[in-house]
């Protein structure tokens, strides 16, 4: 009879341990947003589960208390409950009398530990991870009741643990943060793409959206040397000539000192009283923004201003470049090509690890398009800037140099090369306005005896 009572006690205590383990994992893994939606729809159990998650640290302390107490009680009950059952079996098996007592205790502990691990730990843990919201709602009523009854004891242990941590310079955190930093989100996106949960296109779009907030007007602007501008004092007919030549719809108007005095376009030209009037007469006030303006704020200012281009002003007050809504859209969805783009701006794959890219392509765009992560520096941000920084002079067609690939490149992982075992040969194909306009990138496995640098 005593053995039956003892076995029943072990079984019930193991179930109690499983209850607290299920609590612990279910409320940590539960999706709060899903519970909020269900609670808003009138689900009382979801509302109770949310009340538990709002005191998550307190609930975890209560679960740990329950697990500790029930586990200790299982160990206390196991020996008197199982030893009388195991001893006769060992005697019948011919085990010496002197060893029966110790062996019975050891076997009892092994059996109890196995049952405790499977039924009291692993099974409820896996259930809590697999069905967190369902389990959280199912346990919510009993969990709130348990926390109310055991609350004073839980607070006592919590206070002792908090004081101990503060003594060693650690400030306890009351609640677990459910948010994620941009870096963590980026890692989640990469892992989801690798597992097949996200397509590459959707992954790229999400990555671009995360990076959008970190970029500034200077990062996306068309630099001044590539901006087609009009001069104040010239007739409005110059605008039509610019449209025929460049194909754009709006242009900045510069004064005699080079400062921006307005922005004009086809709409203003159509409404002009005469095409011989000075071009500044049909211009609108320009939207002037600093180079350091973050893209989200820039987008909002451009929206409020009517969607026209923003003139980016440098620290000296001069025009640094121009940003259009198309430039902002390309930061999110990639290169947008139309009939006004004379040359393909995107990277063109030639095969065998070779790509032809525009010199104006930013290094992060190169990595996105080709998978080749080139060395970055504050001194440059484009392929052309990298080439000229390495050359130390103006580039000429045919110039070549070798640069190492930056570690953590996924191409390096694909073929097993170490971070320093692969590099890229940059070959200048075309030069315009004294800077590289087209550059060929050729990936190769580096010869350890050869160091990177200019080869010609």
Beta strands, then each sheet from edge to edge (+ up, - down):
strand 1: 222-223
strand 2: 229-231
strand 3: 250-254
strand 4: 260-265
strand 5: 287-290
strand 6: 310-313
strand 7: 319-323
strand 8: 348-351
strand 9: 354-358
strand 10: 400-404
strand 11: 422-432
strand 12: 435-445
sheet 1: 1+ 7- 6+ 5+
sheet 2: 2+ 3+ 4-
sheet 3: 8+ 9- 12+ 11- 10+
end
